[in-house]
Amino acid sequence: MKRFSAGLGTALLVAASSLIGCTDSRNHGRAIFVLVDTSGTYVQEVDKAQRVVDYLIGRLNPGDSLAIARVKSRSFSEKEIIAKATFTKDPLALNEQKLAFRKRVGSLRDATQGGTAYTDITGGVLQAAEYLNETGAGHKTIIVFSDMQEELDKQTKRDVPMNLAGIQVVALNVTKLKTDNADPTRYYSRLEWWEQRTKQAGASRWRVINDIEHLERIFQNS
């Protein structure tokens, strides 16, 4: 019985060590991809994006990932990514990394003078989902800083299925259009359409945050 117990104990110890190793190898951190609408009149809101990024940088931890990209006439392209980083654990390198990130985002205003004619939100979301899934993060979020009015040119095709499984989608600072002021149902219908679309694509959660003074809601129950 003693030999059997010792052998069983060793087996259990090996199995437990194996399970712990598997658990530790998984990434339980966060990854956030921010899409900034630079089309039409919404380009006037771009300056607020810096405040959003500053907040996120302050909340994210070493090992977390952050990226920011433009939403333009065609957004399914890595060249629209303004800045991206997985934050290092080295304190000195981390400060330099954050400063460089802020500097890149600070150039967004100069890079978006005049705005673009069309708004390819879907292309941006597809690009964001690819990036987030590649990080392997346990908590993934797409923030769309936009009025959520998508307008595509005739050559741009976006009738492809989106895979947003395990990704939270946040519509941030959804400004109202002149047509919304005349008919508020247009505004609510637009948000409802995006909510249904993201949930059908498997998004873990959809939420709208219009008050950027309460960005902490991005992290609530996410």
Accessible surface in RSA format (square Angstrom, percent):
REM  Atomic radii and reference values for relative SASA: ProtOr
REM  Chains: A
REM  Algorithm: Lee & Richards
REM  Probe-radius: 1.40
REM  Slices: 20
REM RES _ NUM      All-atoms   Total-Side   Main-Chain    Non-polar    All polar
REM                ABS   REL    ABS   REL    ABS   REL    ABS   REL    ABS   REL
RES MET A   1   184.15  95.4 143.34  94.9  40.80  97.2 112.81  95.9  71.34  94.5
RES LYS A   2   184.32  89.9 174.38 107.0   9.94  23.7 121.11 109.0  63.22  67.3
RES ARG A   3   220.98  92.8 207.31 105.7  13.66  32.5  83.48 114.1 137.50  83.3
RES PHE A   4   137.78  68.9 125.94  78.0  11.84  30.8 135.08  81.9   2.71   7.7
RES SER A   5    62.28  52.6  53.13  70.9   9.14  21.1  33.52  71.4  28.76  40.3
RES ALA A   6    65.67  60.4  50.41  77.8  15.26  34.7  62.78  88.4   2.89   7.7
RES GLY A   7    42.02  51.8   0.00   N/A  42.02  51.8  35.79  98.2   6.24  14.0
RES LEU A   8    88.56  49.3  82.99  59.4   5.58  14.0  86.59  60.8   1.97   5.3
RES GLY A   9    35.60  43.9   0.00   N/A  35.60  43.9  29.88  82.0   5.72  12.8
RES THR A  10    83.52  59.4  79.26  80.4   4.26  10.1  55.72  74.8  27.80  42.0
RES ALA A  11    56.33  51.8  45.21  69.8  11.13  25.3  51.75  72.9   4.59  12.1
RES LEU A  12   110.93  61.8 107.49  76.9   3.44   8.6 107.94  75.8   2.98   8.0
RES LEU A  13   121.63  67.7 117.72  84.2   3.91   9.8 121.13  85.1   0.51   1.4
RES VAL A  14    96.35  63.4  93.10  84.3   3.25   7.8  95.54  83.0   0.81   2.2
RES ALA A  15    50.87  46.8  43.16  66.6   7.70  17.5  50.14  70.6   0.72   1.9
RES ALA A  16    44.29  40.7  40.01  61.7   4.28   9.7  43.61  61.4   0.68   1.8
RES SER A  17    63.68  53.8  52.64  70.2  11.05  25.4  34.95  74.4  28.73  40.3
RES SER A  18    66.02  55.8  52.56  70.1  13.46  31.0  32.22  68.6  33.79  47.3
RES LEU A  19   123.72  68.9 122.83  87.9   0.89   2.2 123.06  86.4   0.66   1.8
RES ILE A  20   106.48  60.6 104.10  77.6   2.38   5.7 106.47  76.7   0.01   0.0
RES GLY A  21    39.47  48.7   0.00   N/A  39.47  48.7  33.29  91.4   6.18  13.8
RES CYS A  22    77.63  58.7  71.62  79.9   6.01  14.1  27.15  68.8  50.48  54.4
RES THR A  23    60.39  43.0  59.76  60.6   0.63   1.5  40.51  54.4  19.88  30.1
RES ASP A  24   108.91  76.3  78.83  78.5  30.08  71.1  33.58  79.0  75.33  75.1
RES SER A  25    94.41  79.8  53.29  71.1  41.12  94.7  50.63 107.8  43.78  61.3
RES ARG A  26   146.97  61.7 133.63  68.1  13.35  31.8  60.83  83.1  86.15  52.2
RES ASN A  27    62.13  42.8  45.31  43.8  16.82  40.5  24.53  59.0  37.60  36.3
RES HIS A  28   115.76  63.3  98.71  68.6  17.05  43.6  77.16  79.5  38.59  44.9
RES GLY A  29    21.01  25.9   0.00   N/A  21.01  25.9  18.42  50.5   2.60   5.8
RES ARG A  30    63.87  26.8  62.50  31.9   1.37   3.3  10.74  14.7  53.13  32.2
RES ALA A  31     0.14   0.1   0.03   0.0   0.11   0.3   0.03   0.0   0.11   0.3
RES ILE A  32     2.92   1.7   2.92   2.2   0.00   0.0   2.92   2.1   0.00   0.0
RES PHE A  33     0.00   0.0   0.00   0.0   0.00   0.0   0.00   0.0   0.00   0.0
RES VAL A  34     1.10   0.7   1.10   1.0   0.00   0.0   1.10   1.0   0.00   0.0
RES LEU A  35     1.14   0.6   1.14   0.8   0.00   0.0   1.14   0.8   0.00   0.0
RES VAL A  36     0.14   0.1   0.14   0.1   0.00   0.0   0.14   0.1   0.00   0.0
RES ASP A  37     0.66   0.5   0.66   0.7   0.00   0.0   0.00   0.0   0.66   0.7
RES THR A  38     1.65   1.2   1.41   1.4   0.24   0.6   0.58   0.8   1.07   1.6
RES SER A  39     6.27   5.3   5.00   6.7   1.27   2.9   0.98   2.1   5.29   7.4
RES GLY A  40    42.41  52.3   0.00   N/A  42.41  52.3  38.82 106.5   3.59   8.0
RES THR A  41   100.13  71.2  91.10  92.4   9.03  21.5  72.72  97.7  27.41  41.4
RES TYR A  42     5.68   2.7   1.87   1.1   3.81   9.9   5.11   3.8   0.58   0.7
RES VAL A  43    13.34   8.8  13.34  12.1   0.00   0.0  13.34  11.6   0.00   0.0
RES GLN A  44   127.75  71.4 108.43  79.2  19.32  46.0  33.05  70.3  94.70  71.8
RES GLU A  45    33.19  19.1  32.78  24.8   0.41   1.0   2.69   5.2  30.50  24.9
RES VAL A  46     3.92   2.6   2.22   2.0   1.70   4.1   2.23   1.9   1.68   4.6
RES ASP A  47    85.76  60.1  74.72  74.4  11.04  26.1  35.70  84.0  50.07  49.9
RES LYS A  48    75.78  37.0  74.77  45.9   1.01   2.4  42.63  38.4  33.15  35.3
RES ALA A  49     1.18   1.1   0.90   1.4   0.28   0.6   1.11   1.6   0.07   0.2
RES GLN A  50    48.52  27.1  47.82  35.0   0.69   1.7  39.61  84.3   8.90   6.8
RES ARG A  51   118.77  49.9 112.06  57.1   6.71  16.0  53.50  73.1  65.27  39.6
RES VAL A  52     0.56   0.4   0.56   0.5   0.00   0.0   0.56   0.5   0.00   0.0
RES VAL A  53     0.08   0.1   0.08   0.1   0.00   0.0   0.08   0.1   0.00   0.0
RES ASP A  54    53.25  37.3  47.05  46.8   6.20  14.7  19.75  46.5  33.50  33.4
RES TYR A  55    61.92  28.9  51.59  29.4  10.33  26.9  59.42  44.7   2.51   3.1
RES LEU A  56     0.00   0.0   0.00   0.0   0.00   0.0   0.00   0.0   0.00   0.0
RES ILE A  57     0.60   0.3   0.60   0.4   0.00   0.0   0.60   0.4   0.00   0.0
RES GLY A  58    60.04  74.0   0.00   N/A  60.04  74.0  30.02  82.4  30.02  67.2
RES ARG A  59   103.59  43.5  87.56  44.6  16.03  38.2  31.29  42.8  72.30  43.8
RES LEU A  60     8.10   4.5   0.37   0.3   7.73  19.4   0.68   0.5   7.42  20.0
RES ASN A  61    93.76  64.7  93.05  89.9   0.71   1.7  15.83  38.1  77.93  75.3
RES PRO A  62    61.98  45.2  46.41  42.3  15.57  56.6  46.41  38.3  15.57  96.8
RES GLY A  63    30.06  37.1   0.00   N/A  30.06  37.1  23.42  64.3   6.64  14.9
RES ASP A  64     6.94   4.9   6.91   6.9   0.02   0.1   0.02   0.1   6.91   6.9
RES SER A  65     4.79   4.0   4.75   6.3   0.04   0.1   0.13   0.3   4.66   6.5
RES LEU A  66     0.15   0.1   0.15   0.1   0.00   0.0   0.15   0.1   0.00   0.0
RES ALA A  67     0.00   0.0   0.00   0.0   0.00   0.0   0.00   0.0   0.00   0.0
RES ILE A  68     0.18   0.1   0.18   0.1   0.00   0.0   0.18   0.1   0.00   0.0
RES ALA A  69     2.91   2.7   2.63   4.1   0.28   0.6   2.91   4.1   0.00   0.0
RES ARG A  70    36.68  15.4  36.09  18.4   0.60   1.4   0.46   0.6  36.23  22.0
RES VAL A  71     0.00   0.0   0.00   0.0   0.00   0.0   0.00   0.0   0.00   0.0
RES LYS A  72    58.33  28.5  58.33  35.8   0.00   0.0  19.51  17.6  38.82  41.4
RES SER A  73    29.15  24.6  29.15  38.9   0.00   0.0  22.27  47.4   6.89   9.6
RES ARG A  74   124.04  52.1 115.55  58.9   8.50  20.2  48.41  66.2  75.63  45.8
RES SER A  75     2.33   2.0   0.00   0.0   2.33   5.4   0.00   0.0   2.33   3.3
RES PHE A  76    93.92  47.0  74.51  46.1  19.41  50.5  74.70  45.3  19.22  55.0
RES SER A  77    33.45  28.3  27.36  36.5   6.09  14.0  21.91  46.7  11.54  16.2
RES GLU A  78   119.55  68.6 107.76  81.5  11.80  28.1  31.29  60.5  88.27  72.1
RES LYS A  79   161.38  78.7 135.07  82.9  26.31  62.6  89.59  80.6  71.79  76.5
RES GLU A  80     5.01   2.9   5.01   3.8   0.00   0.0   0.63   1.2   4.38   3.6
RES ILE A  81    23.87  13.6   8.53   6.4  15.34  37.0   8.53   6.1  15.34  41.6
RES ILE A  82    14.75   8.4  13.55  10.1   1.20   2.9  14.03  10.1   0.72   2.0
RES ALA A  83     8.09   7.4   2.83   4.4   5.26  12.0   8.09  11.4   0.00   0.0
RES LYS A  84   119.43  58.3  95.54  58.6  23.88  56.9  56.28  50.7  63.15  67.3
RES ALA A  85    16.10  14.8   6.41   9.9   9.69  22.0  15.91  22.4   0.20   0.5
RES THR A  86    78.15  55.6  63.42  64.3  14.73  35.1  44.25  59.4  33.90  51.2
RES PHE A  87     3.60   1.8   1.03   0.6   2.56   6.7   1.03   0.6   2.56   7.3
RES THR A  88    46.10  32.8  37.21  37.7   8.89  21.2  27.25  36.6  18.85  28.5
RES LYS A  89   168.26  82.1 148.88  91.4  19.38  46.1  91.21  82.1  77.05  82.1
RES ASP A  90    73.66  51.6  66.65  66.3   7.01  16.6  25.11  59.1  48.55  48.4
RES PRO A  91    95.99  70.0  91.51  83.4   4.48  16.3  95.27  78.7   0.72   4.5
RES LEU A  92   139.46  77.7 138.01  98.7   1.45   3.6 138.26  97.1   1.19   3.2
RES ALA A  93    41.99  38.6  36.00  55.6   5.98  13.6  38.48  54.2   3.51   9.3
RES LEU A  94    23.96  13.3  23.96  17.1   0.00   0.0  23.96  16.8   0.00   0.0
RES ASN A  95    87.44  60.3  85.36  82.5   2.07   5.0  20.61  49.6  66.83  64.6
RES GLU A  96   121.07  69.5 115.54  87.4   5.53  13.2  40.36  78.1  80.71  65.9
RES GLN A  97    48.18  26.9  39.88  29.1   8.30  19.8  24.83  52.8  23.35  17.7
RES LYS A  98    37.53  18.3  37.53  23.0   0.00   0.0  10.87   9.8  26.66  28.4
RES LEU A  99   118.45  66.0 113.48  81.2   4.98  12.5 113.83  79.9   4.63  12.5
RES ALA A 100    56.08  51.6  49.05  75.7   7.03  16.0  55.13  77.6   0.94   2.5
RES PHE A 101     6.91   3.5   3.29   2.0   3.61   9.4   6.47   3.9   0.44   1.3
RES ARG A 102    78.66  33.0  75.52  38.5   3.14   7.5  31.02  42.4  47.65  28.9
RES LYS A 103   166.59  81.3 152.67  93.7  13.92  33.1 104.58  94.1  62.01  66.1
RES ARG A 104   127.62  53.6 126.72  64.6   0.90   2.1  41.86  57.2  85.75  52.0
RES VAL A 105     4.44   2.9   0.98   0.9   3.46   8.3   1.03   0.9   3.41   9.3
RES GLY A 106    44.48  54.9   0.00   N/A  44.48  54.9  24.25  66.6  20.23  45.3
RES SER A 107    52.13  44.0  47.52  63.4   4.60  10.6  39.63  84.4  12.49  17.5
RES LEU A 108     2.99   1.7   2.84   2.0   0.14   0.4   2.99   2.1   0.00   0.0
RES ARG A 109    71.62  30.1  71.06  36.2   0.56   1.3  37.67  51.5  33.95  20.6
RES ASP A 110   110.68  77.5  92.36  91.9  18.33  43.3  29.85  70.2  80.84  80.6
RES ALA A 111    57.10  52.5  23.08  35.6  34.02  77.4  35.36  49.8  21.74  57.6
RES THR A 112     8.15   5.8   1.77   1.8   6.38  15.2   8.15  10.9   0.00   0.0
RES GLN A 113   122.27  68.4  95.41  69.7  26.87  64.0  48.10 102.4  74.17  56.3
RES GLY A 114    71.30  87.9   0.00   N/A  71.30  87.9  39.39 108.1  31.92  71.5
RES GLY A 115    25.60  31.6   0.00   N/A  25.60  31.6   2.42   6.6  23.18  51.9
RES THR A 116    33.67  23.9  24.96  25.3   8.72  20.8  31.22  41.9   2.45   3.7
RES ALA A 117    84.48  77.7  47.53  73.3  36.95  84.1  59.15  83.3  25.33  67.1
RES TYR A 118    87.80  41.0  87.80  50.0   0.00   0.0  43.50  32.7  44.30  54.6
RES THR A 119     5.73   4.1   5.73   5.8   0.00   0.0   0.23   0.3   5.50   8.3
RES ASP A 120     0.00   0.0   0.00   0.0   0.00   0.0   0.00   0.0   0.00   0.0
RES ILE A 121     0.00   0.0   0.00   0.0   0.00   0.0   0.00   0.0   0.00   0.0
RES THR A 122     0.06   0.0   0.06   0.1   0.00   0.0   0.00   0.0   0.06   0.1
RES GLY A 123     0.00   0.0   0.00   N/A   0.00   0.0   0.00   0.0   0.00   0.0
RES GLY A 124     0.55   0.7   0.00   N/A   0.55   0.7   0.55   1.5   0.00   0.0
RES VAL A 125     2.62   1.7   2.62   2.4   0.00   0.0   2.62   2.3   0.00   0.0
RES LEU A 126    28.98  16.1  27.01  19.3   1.98   5.0  27.30  19.2   1.69   4.5
RES GLN A 127    11.84   6.6  11.84   8.6   0.00   0.0   1.73   3.7  10.11   7.7
RES ALA A 128     0.00   0.0   0.00   0.0   0.00   0.0   0.00   0.0   0.00   0.0
RES ALA A 129     7.65   7.0   7.65  11.8   0.00   0.0   7.65  10.8   0.00   0.0
RES GLU A 130    86.83  49.9  81.58  61.7   5.26  12.5  34.27  66.3  52.57  42.9
RES TYR A 131    28.18  13.2  24.92  14.2   3.26   8.5  24.62  18.5   3.56   4.4
RES LEU A 132     0.00   0.0   0.00   0.0   0.00   0.0   0.00   0.0   0.00   0.0
RES ASN A 133    73.74  50.8  53.71  51.9  20.02  48.2  27.05  65.1  46.68  45.1
RES GLU A 134   145.93  83.8 109.19  82.6  36.74  87.5  48.74  94.3  97.19  79.4
RES THR A 135    35.88  25.5  10.30  10.4  25.58  61.0  19.40  26.1  16.48  24.9
RES GLY A 136    44.76  55.2   0.00   N/A  44.76  55.2  33.72  92.5  11.04  24.7
RES ALA A 137     5.97   5.5   1.58   2.4   4.39  10.0   1.58   2.2   4.39  11.6
RES GLY A 138    43.25  53.3   0.00   N/A  43.25  53.3  19.96  54.8  23.29  52.2
RES HIS A 139    75.06  41.0  70.63  49.1   4.43  11.3  42.03  43.3  33.03  38.4
RES LYS A 140    34.33  16.8  29.63  18.2   4.71  11.2   1.15   1.0  33.18  35.3
RES THR A 141     6.97   5.0   6.97   7.1   0.00   0.0   0.00   0.0   6.97  10.5
RES ILE A 142     0.00   0.0   0.00   0.0   0.00   0.0   0.00   0.0   0.00   0.0
RES ILE A 143     0.00   0.0   0.00   0.0   0.00   0.0   0.00   0.0   0.00   0.0
RES VAL A 144     0.82   0.5   0.82   0.7   0.00   0.0   0.82   0.7   0.00   0.0
RES PHE A 145     0.65   0.3   0.65   0.4   0.00   0.0   0.65   0.4   0.00   0.0
RES SER A 146     0.00   0.0   0.00   0.0   0.00   0.0   0.00   0.0   0.00   0.0
RES ASP A 147    12.88   9.0  12.88  12.8   0.00   0.0   0.00   0.0  12.88  12.8
RES MET A 148     2.05   1.1   1.28   0.8   0.78   1.8   1.28   1.1   0.78   1.0
RES GLN A 149    55.71  31.2  54.26  39.7   1.45   3.4  11.65  24.8  44.06  33.4
RES GLU A 150    38.76  22.3  18.88  14.3  19.89  47.3   9.17  17.7  29.59  24.2
RES GLU A 151    91.29  52.4  85.96  65.0   5.33  12.7  20.41  39.5  70.88  57.9
RES LEU A 152    60.75  33.8  32.25  23.1  28.50  71.6  32.25  22.7  28.50  76.7
RES ASP A 153    25.03  17.5  19.39  19.3   5.65  13.4  12.76  30.0  12.27  12.2
RES LYS A 154   184.54  90.0 164.61 101.0  19.93  47.5 116.41 104.8  68.13  72.6
RES GLN A 155   131.61  73.6 108.14  79.0  23.47  55.9  51.48 109.6  80.13  60.8
RES THR A 156    12.28   8.7   1.20   1.2  11.08  26.4   4.98   6.7   7.31  11.0
RES LYS A 157   142.93  69.7 130.97  80.4  11.96  28.5  86.82  78.1  56.11  59.8
RES ARG A 158    42.28  17.8  35.16  17.9   7.12  17.0   5.81   7.9  36.47  22.1
RES ASP A 159   131.74  92.3  95.42  95.0  36.33  85.9  53.62 126.2  78.12  77.9
RES VAL A 160    70.42  46.3  62.57  56.6   7.85  18.9  64.44  56.0   5.98  16.2
RES PRO A 161   130.12  94.8 103.73  94.6  26.39  95.9 115.15  95.1  14.97  93.0
RES MET A 162    18.00   9.3   2.84   1.9  15.15  36.1   3.53   3.0  14.46  19.2
RES ASN A 163   100.83  69.5  92.97  89.8   7.85  18.9  34.96  84.1  65.87  63.7
RES LEU A 164     0.85   0.5   0.85   0.6   0.00   0.0   0.85   0.6   0.00   0.0
RES ALA A 165    60.28  55.4  51.10  78.9   9.18  20.9  51.63  72.7   8.65  22.9
RES GLY A 166    42.37  52.2   0.00   N/A  42.37  52.2  26.94  73.9  15.43  34.5
RES ILE A 167     0.13   0.1   0.13   0.1   0.00   0.0   0.13   0.1   0.00   0.0
RES GLN A 168     5.20   2.9   5.03   3.7   0.17   0.4   5.00  10.6   0.21   0.2
RES VAL A 169     2.06   1.4   2.06   1.9   0.00   0.0   2.06   1.8   0.00   0.0
RES VAL A 170     0.00   0.0   0.00   0.0   0.00   0.0   0.00   0.0   0.00   0.0
RES ALA A 171     0.00   0.0   0.00   0.0   0.00   0.0   0.00   0.0   0.00   0.0
RES LEU A 172     0.00   0.0   0.00   0.0   0.00   0.0   0.00   0.0   0.00   0.0
RES ASN A 173    11.56   8.0  10.42  10.1   1.14   2.7   1.14   2.7  10.42  10.1
RES VAL A 174     4.38   2.9   0.00   0.0   4.38  10.6   0.42   0.4   3.96  10.7
RES THR A 175    42.20  30.0  35.32  35.8   6.88  16.4  35.54  47.7   6.66  10.1
RES LYS A 176   131.13  64.0 102.47  62.9  28.66  68.2  66.78  60.1  64.35  68.5
RES LEU A 177    42.04  23.4  37.07  26.5   4.96  12.5  40.76  28.6   1.28   3.4
RES LYS A 178   192.62  94.0 176.26 108.1  16.36  38.9 123.84 111.5  68.78  73.3
RES THR A 179    65.00  46.2  61.21  62.1   3.79   9.0  61.95  83.2   3.06   4.6
RES ASP A 180     2.97   2.1   0.07   0.1   2.90   6.9   0.00   0.0   2.97   3.0
RES ASN A 181   128.52  88.6 106.32 102.7  22.20  53.4  19.71  47.4 108.81 105.2
RES ALA A 182    92.60  85.1  51.71  79.8  40.90  93.0  63.16  88.9  29.44  78.0
RES ASP A 183    58.21  40.8  57.10  56.8   1.12   2.6  19.24  45.3  38.98  38.9
RES PRO A 184    74.33  54.2  73.35  66.9   0.98   3.6  74.33  61.4   0.00   0.0
RES THR A 185    86.06  61.2  84.33  85.5   1.73   4.1  74.23  99.7  11.83  17.9
RES ARG A 186   120.39  50.5 112.00  57.1   8.40  20.0  27.91  38.1  92.49  56.1
RES TYR A 187     8.40   3.9   8.40   4.8   0.00   0.0   7.46   5.6   0.94   1.2
RES TYR A 188   137.41  64.2 133.93  76.2   3.48   9.0  92.64  69.6  44.77  55.2
RES SER A 189    62.70  53.0  57.42  76.6   5.27  12.1  31.69  67.5  31.01  43.4
RES ARG A 190    24.51  10.3  17.76   9.1   6.75  16.1  20.79  28.4   3.72   2.3
RES LEU A 191    21.76  12.1  20.68  14.8   1.08   2.7  21.43  15.0   0.34   0.9
RES GLU A 192    93.60  53.7  90.38  68.4   3.22   7.7  27.77  53.7  65.83  53.7
RES TRP A 193   126.26  50.7 122.90  59.5   3.37   7.9  95.84  51.1  30.42  49.4
RES TRP A 194     4.14   1.7   4.14   2.0   0.00   0.0   2.43   1.3   1.70   2.8
RES GLU A 195    54.84  31.5  54.84  41.5   0.00   0.0   5.61  10.9  49.23  40.2
RES GLN A 196    91.72  51.3  88.09  64.4   3.63   8.6  29.74  63.3  61.98  47.0
RES ARG A 197    45.74  19.2  43.04  21.9   2.70   6.4  19.43  26.6  26.31  15.9
RES THR A 198     1.50   1.1   1.50   1.5   0.00   0.0   1.50   2.0   0.00   0.0
RES LYS A 199   110.07  53.7  94.27  57.8  15.79  37.6  53.54  48.2  56.52  60.2
RES GLN A 200   156.46  87.5 116.47  85.1  39.99  95.2  49.35 105.0 107.11  81.2
RES ALA A 201    15.92  14.6   3.11   4.8  12.81  29.1  11.25  15.8   4.68  12.4
RES GLY A 202    35.55  43.8   0.00   N/A  35.55  43.8  26.82  73.6   8.74  19.6
RES ALA A 203    13.04  12.0   0.00   0.0  13.04  29.7   0.00   0.0  13.04  34.5
RES SER A 204    77.29  65.3  38.11  50.9  39.18  90.2  39.89  85.0  37.39  52.4
RES ARG A 205    93.46  39.2  89.85  45.8   3.61   8.6  28.99  39.6  64.48  39.1
RES TRP A 206    25.14  10.1   9.95   4.8  15.20  35.7   4.87   2.6  20.27  32.9
RES ARG A 207    27.98  11.7  23.65  12.1   4.33  10.3  21.40  29.2   6.59   4.0
RES VAL A 208    53.93  35.5  25.05  22.7  28.87  69.6  25.05  21.8  28.87  78.3
RES ILE A 209     4.78   2.7   3.00   2.2   1.78   4.3   4.78   3.4   0.00   0.0
RES ASN A 210    70.34  48.5  50.90  49.2  19.44  46.8  30.61  73.7  39.73  38.4
RES ASP A 211    61.81  43.3  55.30  55.0   6.51  15.4  26.91  63.3  34.90  34.8
RES ILE A 212    20.14  11.5  12.91   9.6   7.24  17.4  12.91   9.3   7.24  19.6
RES GLU A 213   114.24  65.6  90.09  68.2  24.15  57.5  44.74  86.5  69.50  56.7
RES HIS A 214    68.35  37.4  68.35  47.5   0.00   0.0  41.01  42.3  27.34  31.8
RES LEU A 215    10.19   5.7   8.61   6.2   1.58   4.0   8.61   6.0   1.58   4.3
RES GLU A 216    65.83  37.8  64.13  48.5   1.69   4.0  37.43  72.4  28.39  23.2
RES ARG A 217    97.99  41.1  97.99  50.0   0.00   0.0  19.52  26.7  78.46  47.6
RES ILE A 218     1.58   0.9   1.12   0.8   0.46   1.1   1.12   0.8   0.46   1.3
RES PHE A 219    20.64  10.3   9.26   5.7  11.37  29.6   9.61   5.8  11.03  31.6
RES GLN A 220    88.98  49.8  82.80  60.5   6.18  14.7  31.86  67.8  57.12  43.3
RES ASN A 221   133.15  91.8  94.43  91.3  38.72  93.2  29.54  71.1 103.61 100.1
RES SER A 222    39.75  33.6   3.25   4.3  36.50  84.1  22.51  47.9  17.24  24.2
END  Absolute sums over single chains surface
CHAIN  1 A    12170.7       9950.1       2220.6       6780.9       5389.8
END  Absolute sums over all chains
TOTAL         12170.7       9950.1       2220.6       6780.9       5389.8
